[in-house]
Amino acid sequence: MPSALTPRRSFLGSAVSAICAGLDICVAVDTDGSVYALGNKSPVLGTPMAAGSVRDGLIRDPLTGSSFDVKTG
């Protein structure tokens, strides 16, 4: 049984959006279970990053196909 701190398998490789302290953020869960929080706007077109997929430390913008490092941008 997963603990409260372990993402469920269904969340691996995905992202969701949330509002925290008035900021639109993207919470991304990598395929290894690492969790990251970043701004929810793509630097290319401003589209929501939460619609992207996450793998190997990169989040992929589904509209442009651009990938960004979840640690450094």
SULPE-V776798 format. One record per residue. N is the residue number from 1. D_LAST is the distance of its C-alpha to the last C-alpha in Angstrom with 1 decimal. Layout:
# SULPE-V776798
n->N d_last->D_LAST
n->N d_last->D_LAST
This chain:
# SULPE-V776798
n->1 d_last->33.2
n->2 d_last->29.5
n->3 d_last->29.1
n->4 d_last->27.5
n->5 d_last->24.4
n->6 d_last->24.2
n->7 d_last->22.5
n->8 d_last->25.1
n->9 d_last->24.9
n->10 d_last->24.6
n->11 d_last->21.2
n->12 d_last->19.6
n->13 d_last->17.0
n->14 d_last->16.9
n->15 d_last->15.3
n->16 d_last->17.1
n->17 d_last->16.9
n->18 d_last->18.6
n->19 d_last->19.6
n->20 d_last->19.5
n->21 d_last->21.2
n->22 d_last->21.0
n->23 d_last->17.3
n->24 d_last->16.1
n->25 d_last->13.6
n->26 d_last->12.6
n->27 d_last->13.8
n->28 d_last->12.8
n->29 d_last->15.3
n->30 d_last->14.7
n->31 d_last->17.9
n->32 d_last->18.8
n->33 d_last->18.8
n->34 d_last->15.8
n->35 d_last->14.7
n->36 d_last->11.4
n->37 d_last->11.2
n->38 d_last->8.6
n->39 d_last->9.6
n->40 d_last->11.7
n->41 d_last->11.4
n->42 d_last->9.8
n->43 d_last->9.0
n->44 d_last->11.7
n->45 d_last->14.6
n->46 d_last->13.8
n->47 d_last->14.9
n->48 d_last->14.4
n->49 d_last->11.5
n->50 d_last->14.2
n->51 d_last->16.2
n->52 d_last->14.0
n->53 d_last->14.7
n->54 d_last->13.0
n->55 d_last->14.1
n->56 d_last->13.6
n->57 d_last->10.3
n->58 d_last->8.8
n->59 d_last->9.2
n->60 d_last->11.2
n->61 d_last->12.1
n->62 d_last->15.9
n->63 d_last->17.1
n->64 d_last->15.5
n->65 d_last->14.7
n->66 d_last->11.3
n->67 d_last->9.0
n->68 d_last->5.2
n->69 d_last->4.8
n->70 d_last->5.7
n->71 d_last->6.1
n->72 d_last->3.8
n->73 d_last->0.0
